[in-house]
């Protein structure tokens, strides 16, 4: 999965865009950012990277971000796409 495919998945599953940022950083969002050595997934808070996870490839980073957003959606809204094939 690529970042573009992940963005489409989130749109199809009605994930509010205010919860995430793909391809950069935005305060109070789960972010996925390309680095020199791979991809990082983290929660951005006042220039801090909280819960930083580093991945060597984009597909692994996308899967981690998808998992984190699924947990957040379930916690905040009581909905999830767990068990759905996507």
N, C-alpha and C positions, 0 to 999 in steps of 0.2 A: 504494500500500500504506500502511496505517496502522500505528501501533504495536501496536494490538490484533491486527491480521492478522499482523504480524511475530511476535508472541509465539506465536500459534497455529502458524505455520510452524515456529518453533524447537521447539515441543513435538512436532509431527508428525515432525520430523527428528531427534528425540532429542538435541537440544543441551542439555547440562546447564545448569540455571538459575544455577549458581554462576559461569558464564562471562560473564553479561550482566545488565544492568539497563536496562529500558525505562521512561522517565518519571522519571528521577532519577539519583542517583549512589550507588555502592556501591564500597568499596575493593577493588582488585584485580579489577575487572570492566570489560568494554567497556560503555560507557554511552551512552544516547541521552537527551538532556535538552532540553526546550523552553525557549527563551530569549525575551527581548523581541523579538529581531529574526529569529527562525527556530528552527532546531534545531541542536544540537551533538552530535557523536559523538566519543568519546574513550575512552582507558583511564584509569581513576581509580586514583591511587596516592597515599595520604597527602595528600589535598586538592589534589593536582596533577592537571591535565588533560593527559595525555601524548598526543601525536599528534592534537591538536584539529583537527577538520574542522567547518566551519560550512556550513549549508544553509538556503536560504530557504523550503523546503517540506518537509513531513513525508515525502513519498514518496521524495525524494532521500536524506534522512537514513536512512530505513529500508533503502534499497538499499545505502548505504555500510556500515551496520551489518551487514547480511546478508553482504556481501562480506568484511568483517573477521572475522566469526564463521566463515565458510566456510574462510578461510585458517587460523584457529586450530584448528578441528576437524581439518583435514587434517594440520597440524603435530603436534598432540597425540595424535590417535587414528588417523591414517591413513585417515580417511573424509571424504567430501565429497559435496555434492549438485551439484557442477559438471556442467553439461550437462543437468540435470534441469529440466523446465519447472515453474516454480512462481511 
